Amino acid sequence: MINLSPCAALGYQADPPIEQAIDGPVVDIQSALALEARVKLAHARSLPTSVGVEIMDSLMPVSSGSGTIISKDGWILTAGHVCGLPDQDVTIHFCDGRTVKGKTVGLHWDGMQDCGVVRFDPSGIDFESAQIKVAELGSMESVEIGDWVIAMGHTFGIEKDPFRPPVLRLGRVTGLSDSVINMDAPLSSGDSGGGVFDLDGRLIGINASAGPEPDLNSATTIDFAKIHLSDMQQKAATGKNADEEREAKGRKAASKQLEMKIPARNGPRKGESQITKGIAPVVDNAILMTVEVFVDGRLVGFGTVADENGFILAKASDVGMTSANLMIALPDGLTVGGRRMAVDPDLDLVLIATDEAMDAPMFAVEVSPAVGSLLVTVGRDGFPAALGVRSLDEYRPGRSDVTASYLGLRVRPITPEERTEHGERNGVIVMMVSASSPAARAGLAVGDFVTTIGGKLIQNQPELGEEVRRHAAGEIIEIIRIKEDREEKLRARLGSRPNSHGPSPSTPHFPASRRSSGFGPVIQHDTALRADQIGGPIVDLDGNIVGINIARADRTKSYALSAAVVKGAIDRLMAQAKERTEPLPLIDPLNTGMVIREEKSVTRLNANTAEIIGTRLRFAQKVDTLGALELWIDANDSARWLVEFTTPGEYSVTVFQSCLEEHAGQDFAVQLGATQLPGKTRATADLSDFEAVDIGSIHVETPGRAIIEIKTGGRLKGPLMNLHAIELKRKS
């Protein structure tokens, strides 16, 4: 261990410490308010020191990570796997969006011991400005298990248009060693190299790896980085992983977090019950506004009282429009029927009518929590469900929405000549169709002229992306293509955006929402929520209802609509509901689904064309399992297809699945009408190794459309399977 003198020689300067210590967990509202004040001040000190780091190749970025400025001489501390190799060109993004060129210098990278340095020319940089500062380096001597920390980084890459500053996350130290901090501040790809700070704003760690769940992450300690600092500044590149990198002369993607086994949850957590019970009084009013929403007996999410006359707001894409079996569990425990009366597709809100009077809602439309504010999500047991911190100022979700719906299409505006050629129609020309994407399955090809997507005129790529993000993965979107001067309607079932590296954005304990973007400006917070905990109120420490949770976006963040936005939506939806005498018409899946026609002896029902029923089952995003359904961890979830049979008779059924050995042997069933074929999952080498399981035959009585559904066969002891396809083979 070394002292701070080398850093002082580099121009390091310390700020005075923040007063008012926080010892141990939050036990009441007063200590929560003290913690919030410390977090805000620590964020104010750490944000100007935090940067984004892009590794460049021929003036083009090839990977990215994060870092912290540690001297006025232009030194930045980051992760070794961000640097990869010395002497690489780097573009550095300061927290206000300004950029400067630099170089990777040295690193030490050996598993969990992961640190490196980058340098830029500081000429002309005003380090006294509020936008750019030098971090104070702390020491692990003052860090203990249970301490609160904040983590900074450019999660899922550097957003530039518009620029998004580094993102704040809050957590606690759950384990310590000489070189590693374990913590529950959520991290993911792109956070690599970002700083971990104590509540005095001192740098105590470097983001290094993300575990299988949002609260299992690690950082390299500042003391370990200090030991190697001088050598790294002399271009040393040491450690087993650094040797492998040098031998390969390759470059790991800097936006890739190392996936590893983090030690068990051996320390206190941010959301432990002692904390949530201690601050329970802040949700007293919000509990009276919180309901549960059930469709076909399945909990699909929370809802929020919108009006004293029994109207409820809920997440529209989770409630759906196919089932009349809609029930609401009211604040007093009574369960009543609900009727869908109006929908706001932009905000993904549905207004549900009940026949019960309720307390009038109390939205704090004039309150906007600042970055660093503690926010509490309301539970249904009289206590807060979870605690988090606001991570950014008002934010319009953009490139970091890795769980957003996906079409797989790139387009360009048409030229004046092309517009004339197409009868003065507006639209776009298809430039690229990703292989095996929803666009490819729909039949789109390079050179096609497309006018509308989802009923909206599209004139450029941003408009296309905005329209796609307004729909959930799994929804069907209509595309109008002009062929030989005639309109041709195509239909595509949207998928989930492929995720080529890093930990899964959606995890078993905290699955993301299938619609996670396209809402306009949101309150981004780091609360770990499940998809079925979305839709209820979120409050600040003064008990103000500052918004409604609208999406679990990925492993690091949740989104809420502000109270002002929600109040405006309620006014619009209530006006629509008053004009109706009947509920909104339901959608018949036999008439509106994606039809798979049985034309050959074998009909293949691919998982990526299925309609997903439930809140956890989702389309896989990993490259080696694309086209599969994963996270089958809820016994109520299922998948179904609309099949049009042309030939009656017997059809053998084969399920293509993968399953880890410890979860094999679980029951599932394939259903057609009243007929169910039972089956058991079979162990495979890994989750990308799909094997065929023959489960018997079904009989089709008459030609026509029918629903084929695959569901669980009872309680689950773990994930049921990854499903790739079902094959129906017509018997002679």
Secondary structure, DSSP 8 states (H G I E B T S, - for coil): ---SHHHHHTT-------SS---SS--SHHHHHHHHHHHHHHHHHHGGGEEEEEEEETTEEEEEEEEEE--TT-EEEE-HHHH-STT-EEEEE-TTS-EEEEEEEEEEEETTEEEEEEEE--TT--TTSSS----EE--GGG--TT-EEEEEE-TTS--BTTB---EEEEEEEEEE-SSEEEE-S---TT-TT-EEE-TTSEEEEEEEEE-SSTT-EEEEEHHHHHHHHHHHHTT-EESHHHHHHHHHT----TT--EE-----S-S--TT-HHHHHHTGGGGHHHHTTEEEEEETTEEEEEEEEEETTTEEEEEHHHH-SS-S-EEEE-TTS-EEE-EEEEEETTTTEEEEE-S-------B-TT----TT-EEEEE-SSSSEEEEEEB-SSSB---TT-TTSEE--EEEEE--HHHHHHTTT---EEEEEE-TTSHHHHHT--TT-EEEEETTEE--SHHHHHHHHHTS-TT-EEEEEEEETTEEEEEEEE-EE--B-SSS-SS-SSS---S----SSSBEEE-----GGGTTSEEE-TT--EEEEEEEEEETTEEEEEEHHHHHHHHHHHHHHHHT-SS------HHHHS-EEE--SSEEEEEGGG-EEESSS-EE--BGGGTT-EE----TT-EEEEEEEESS-EEEEEEEEEE--GGGTT-EEEEEETTEEEEEE----SSTT--EEEEEEEEEE-SSEEEEEEEEE-S--SS---EEEEEEEEE--
